[in-house]
Amino acid sequence: MRILPALIVILALGLGGWWLWQDGRTETASPAVTQAPAADAAPAATQATEAAADAAADAAAIAADVAAEAVQASEDAGVAPVSDAAAEAEAAAEAALDAADRAADAAATAASGAAAPVAQAAEDAAQAAHDAAAATDQAATAAVTAARIQTLLTPEGFDAAEVARLIDAAAIGETQKATLKRLVETAGSNPDLLRQALDQVKAVMP
């Protein structure tokens, strides 16, 4: 499972996106003292825009990867809580991809070389990188939730209290909830019986 390494990369991208965002805002807001520094700032702004676009693209790629893992966890578990988390991860991945597209558009604008568009494009790209990192973080969080629920419904990752909470939150009748919880509690000390009980939980939960 690559979710934990992805979270580490996401943190780095988030910090980078924040720095680029702040740097872009500062460069845009600072008035030019002379004409020469303003001209010299254009290449730097273009480089910052390209860096932001690259960071947004990296974040979007990670978001797509962790969303795919969440979808796989959803298919393996086959229960609504995991499916909901996978859907959230997919939506966040789409948001990250949209932000990456905005950053790429901003980089293309910056490449035109006009001073005013470059300054605005730098700020736009930095904001898009920031948004992509945030969306990727959301996708990773949802993917972790999906993986955790999937693991809970196995004998190896079984946690009686957590499984009981999952059953309580399921859209099934109270009598059925009580039956499932008793079944899981009774089988808790026997791995083979527990696997069968958890399979029944997965089969019953919507």
N, C-alpha and C positions, 0 to 999 in steps of 0.2 A: 504493500500500500504506500503510495507516494504522497499522501495528504500532509503528513508532518513536514517533510522537506519543502513541500509547496507552501506551507504556512510561513516557513522561514524566509523563503524567497519573496513571498507577498509582503512580509514586514519590510524587507529591504526595498522593494519597489514602492511601497507606500511612503517610506521616508524619502526616497528619491523623488517621487512625484510631489510630495509636499515641498521639498526644497526647490524643485523646478518651478512649482506654482508660485512660491514666495519670491523666488528670484525673478520670474517673469513679471510679477506685479511690481517689484521694485524697479526693474529696468524700465517698465512702461511709465511709471509714475515720476521717475527722476527727470527733471528738465535738463536739457543739454546746455552746458555753460558756453561752449563754442561750437561752431559748425563742424570742426574736425572730429571731436569725440563722437558726435552724432553719426557721422559717416562711418567711423571705426566701429561703432556699436552694432551696425547692421550684420556683419559676419558673425559676431558673437551671438546675436539674437537668433540668427539662422541656425547656428550650431545648437543653441539651447532648444530651439524648436524641434530639430531633428532628434536630439537626445530624448526629449519628452515623447515624441512619436514612437521612438524605439521602446521606451519604458512602457508606454501604453500597449504596444503590440505584445511585449513580453507578458504583461499582466493579463491581457486577453487570452493568450495562449495557455497560461496556467489556469485561468478560469475555465476554459473549455476542457482542459484535462481533468480537473477535479470534478467538474459537472459530469463528465463521462463516467468517472468512478462512482459518483452518487447514483447515476442511472443504473449502473451495473449492480450496485448494492440493492437498489430498489427491485430490480428483476430477480435477484437472488432471494431477497427476503419476502417479497410479494405481499407486503402489508402496507396499509394506508400511511402510517407515520413516515415510513421510509420513502414512499412515493411522494409525499408532500415535500419532504426535505430535498429530494432529487429535483422536483419541479422548481423549487426555490433556487437551487444551484444553477439550473439551466437558465432561469430568468436572469440571474445575476451575471452569468456568462454572456448572455446576449447584450446586457447593458455594458459589460466590459468591451465587447466587440464594437458596439456603437461608439464608445468613447475612443477606442483605437482608430476607428474610421475618422472621427473628428480631428484627432491629432494628426493623422496622415494628411487630411485636407489642409490643415494649418501649415504643415511642413511644406506642402506643395505651394501654398501661398507665399510662404517665406522665401522659397527658392526664386520667386519672381524678382526679388532684389529691391523693390521699392521700400523706402525707409518706413513709412507709416504702416503699410500692410505687414511688414516684417515684425514691427513692435507688437501689433495686435495679434499676429499669428503666434508669436512666442507666448503671449499670455493665454491665448486659446488652447495651444498645445499643452502648456503646463497644466491648465485646468482639466483638460481631457485626460492627461496622464494621472492626475489626482483622482478623477472620477473612475478611471479604469482600475486603479489600485484598490479603491474602496469597494467597487463591485466585485473584484476578484476576492477580496477578503470575505465578502458576504457569501460568495459561492463556496469558498473553502469551509466556512463555518457550517453551511448547510450540508456540505459533503461529509464533514466530520459527524454531524448529527445522524445522517443516513447510515454511515458506517457503524456508529455506536449502537444504533437500534438493531442493525443487522447482527452485530456481535452479541448483543443481549439475548437474542433468540437462538443461541447455540449453547450447548452444554459447557463449552470452553469459556464463553464470556457471560454466562448466566449470572444475573443478580436478581434475587427474588423480589426485593423491594422495587427495583426499576421495572421489572416485568409486570408486577402487580399494578404499577402506575400506568403502564402502557395499556393493560387490559381495562383499567378504570376509564381511560380516555377513549376507548374504542366505541364506535357507534353500534353497540349491540345491547341486548336487554340485560337488566340487572341480574336476572337469574342465571343467564349464560355467563356473565362476568364472574359471579360467585363460583359457578361450576369450574370454570377454567382456572381460577386462582386456587381452588382446592386441589385440582388435578396437578397443577405445577408444584404446589407445596408438598403434596404427597410424594411426588416423583423426585423431589429435589436432591435426595441423597443417592440416587441411582442414575448414573449417566445414561444408560440405555433407555430407561423409562422416561428420563427427563427429555431426551431427544424426541421421543414420541409425543410427550406432552407439549413440548414447544412447537412441534409440527402441527399439532391440533390447534394451538393458539394461532399460528400463522394461517391455517386453513379457515378458521372461523372469523378472524379479524378482517374487516373490509379493506 
